[in-house]
Amino acid sequence: MHYVPFHVGDYEAATSHLTAVEDGIYLRLLRRYYTAEAPLPGDVLAVQRLVRAQAKDEKRAVVDMLQEFFHHGPDGWRHRRCDAEIAAYRDKQDRARASASARWKKSRCDADAVPTHADEAQPEDANALPTQCEGNANQEPITNSQEPRLEAFASGDISPAVVVASSDGQTKSKTGNRFPGEEQQQQLRRNGSVPANAADVAEAMFAEAGKP
């Protein structure tokens, strides 16, 4: 025991008749009892050595204190008040140990019950979510590329209204009539521009149709 309550009133009431030597020997006996948490040895000479009683009055004080405040038993010299304090101390230790063990077990159970981040992310849920790459991988931006339109225009399959574009990039319908490639060539010849092939014819027509 590293600590023991010291009831000054009780002690003074019980030891007020003791001499200074007897009071000192009695306190040494109590300290030895609490330190060992066990009865004092049954042999008086052994007790005298434990409390360092060397002088004659000191040795006599050991015998008197044992006979007045202790009782001799099979396991040595016992003190009722010391036994009660030691029992209360051990009971307090046991309750504190049990409480700490219960808190430790509860905290461990709570920690085991908390799901981890890996548990929250289920594989089926993760696979069900489309990625941004999957949604946009096959999409191509809409451009104002002229190659497909020029070929169709040169062959006479579409009208000039499909290929004529405004300044804001939106197509405007000017006419619904088809413009055959032969007529286009004649018109270009009249303007002094003779294309080399059908694609050039369509490109020239596209430029001509886009004029205000």
Buried (B, 14 or more C-beta within 10 A) or exposed (E): BEEBEEEEEEBEEBBEEBEEBBBBBBBBBBEBBBEBBBBBBEEBEEBBEBBEBEEEEBBBBBBBBBEEBBEBEEEBBBBEBBBEBBEEBEEEEEEEEEEEEEEEEEEEEEEEEEEEEEEEEEEEEEEEEEEEEEEEEEEEEEEEEBEEBBBBBBEBEBBBBBBBBEEEEEEEEEEEEEBEBEEBBEBBEEEEBEBEEBBBBBBBBBEBBBEE
